[in-house]
């Protein structure tokens, strides 16, 4: 019998999905589920939903609510993280302030100014939680769903001793798309996918030894396919590989698709996650307002639904039973991908069994794929260091090195934007209390200013005069 602590259990849609998944696992018979979050009324609604399933299906399970994180973590065997520090209030600043300064984000939760500041807000909670984990359940497996996945897992890898893996559904849902676009059943596709979270590459796509890429590429040359995924399709057309995130996400991770009006109108003109500005914030706000006025869980039937595509319940089942389960997970790079930083977070195939989690060795990615991953890992690494140390200058550099932001703004403009974001989000950033990001003003050069004399080595001056600068 296992104790499973769910931190952030007020996340109604996600917690509901994972609870249902876990209830379907026979090996978890007799388990206790601790629902923890800061808002008791949300937790109690989730408990009512869970108890209804337990009663109607005669399950052997116990669910209780607590706002005390230490109580939830004590003796837990598994810890599931799904919290969002600052909620939609903070999220609004992540989207609106950069937009005012010229950085147009669609998702704003994984990279860019929004992703960096979400990481900065998450770090204090994650680091305090890790202390509790190491004291109260040091052997627990921590399954993380908190975004920004890459930066959060990097923070954990740099500053905690938790046994943490980051989980996403990008691989599973992209396989559904690939299956439809190649007319091959999903379960018949033999694939290898690796890279980083939200930018993992399908390095192999085969059925019975036959390469599926030619058909996928052929279809993406057709307008009716290309329209569905303009950015992901355009990257495929140029680099030769398909990856795991939608146009809305990927358009933020690379410098080419949202940097000006022409690019936005050409590649990001589909609604919602097809590239619409602020799509995820608007969706999150709609969900929050709906759940505030409507008790959506009260209309649940109590039926035990089939398991979702999420990996979580399958991993725990494998750890409990010893029956291996293969998945893609986010872990600190310990040589799994040799041409990406070893202290960064990579997403690679893994399997779980009774002995734990076992990542696969991939080796080198094709150089151009590694380069695109590296551009995001640079931001994640800087954001992680800034979040841990409470260093506003490092936070500025995290945003400054973001591919989209650096394609749109100057250093001075980025600094001004980051200062405004720090001011708006100060209450969620305790590690930066008493610290400010210095302002850097433009230097005005009056007309007629004569440049200051520059000392020049005489030999260099002679070479320059005769065109011999090469030495």
Secondary structure as UniProt FT lines:
FT   STRAND          3..7
FT   TURN            8..10
FT   HELIX           12..23
FT   HELIX           26..28
FT   TURN            29..30
FT   STRAND          31..36
FT   HELIX           40..56
FT   TURN            57..58
FT   STRAND          61..66
FT   HELIX           69..73
FT   TURN            74..75
FT   STRAND          78..81
FT   TURN            85..86
FT   HELIX           87..101
FT   HELIX           112..136
FT   TURN            138..139
FT   STRAND          141..144
FT   HELIX           149..159
FT   STRAND          163..166
FT   HELIX           170..182
FT   HELIX           186..188
FT   STRAND          190..196
FT   TURN            197..198
FT   STRAND          199..207
FT   TURN            208..209
FT   STRAND          210..211
FT   HELIX           213..219
FT   TURN            220..221
FT   HELIX           223..226
FT   HELIX           227..229
FT   HELIX           230..239
FT   HELIX           247..253
FT   TURN            255..256
FT   HELIX           261..267
FT   HELIX           272..274
FT   TURN            277..278
FT   HELIX           279..293
FT   HELIX           296..299
FT   HELIX           312..321
FT   STRAND          325..332
FT   TURN            338..339
FT   TURN            342..343
FT   STRAND          345..353
FT   TURN            354..355
FT   STRAND          356..359
FT   HELIX           367..389
FT   HELIX           392..400
FT   HELIX           403..408
FT   HELIX           411..424
FT   HELIX           426..428
FT   HELIX           430..432
FT   TURN            433..434
FT   TURN            447..448
FT   HELIX           458..465
FT   TURN            466..467
FT   TURN            469..470
//
